[in-house]
């Protein structure tokens, strides 16, 4: 089949590579427009755009897929199907109707569980033991289209969202190509999603990533891992934001929620159950470092409690 791939971030690259190396003819790539990045805020092409240009594939960067000019460009490419991975823009019905076999999305959950922008993060946060990836035909409703195939993946006890997403991106790339093969061969029939078991996975905002030391240690651990690497878990210390890497749950029950215990080589913090051992942290204006190194640099009068203040000063989110 003639296919046009749609995707934007790094996580879409394994699927782009798989489609480019498949029996299907990759005739174009759709991605988000160049965006400002870095200290100089210069415009930078998306990872998918950069790789597509290296492959010599035409790249389309519409401000919005409803743009008539983009739709004319897409029509001229005559795609039979459009595989999609994390494109990042809603597709209007007029665009969906342009492609005979539809827009085939690779979504990183076992639908109908975790429909939305952050399925991997929510699966970890909820304590799911198994998640996966699903291919489905995009319809107007959010992640509600009929499904073609599914793969499953065990959630490991120390998985961050970044770890799990990387594995799903690699495994899902093969699933996406197999789905395209099955569509072309007539061997796959899309099946409507069940009405039961629907759960939603909205984008996780910075405010959601603030650690609540009054949670049990296991729940706090899941929150931190779910928010790693983005948007990044954090707490407050002396009025400034302290970013947190993954923690380890201990069996120490004797620290109050947020209470710091600083040892020579480790830093423990109390929760509503047992204490957690801090891993790497990043104070405002500093580099990431082991928590013990950060604690050794604290002033004698510095607070020995995390998360006491209700809000951080405006400069704290620039750390």
Secondary structure by P-SEA (a helix, b strand, c coil): cbbbbbbccccaaaaaaaaaaccccccbbbbccbbbbcccccccccaaaaaaaaaccccccccccccaaaaaaaaaacccbbbbccccccccccccccccccccccccccccccccccaaaaaaaacccccbbbbbbbcccccccccccbbbbbbcccccaaaaaaaaaaaaaaaaaaaaaaaaaccbbbbbbbccbbbbbcccccccccccccccaaaaaaaaaaaccccbbbbbcccbbbbbcbbbbcccccccccbbbbcccbbbbbcccbbbbbcbbbccccccccaaaaaaacccccccccccccccccccccc
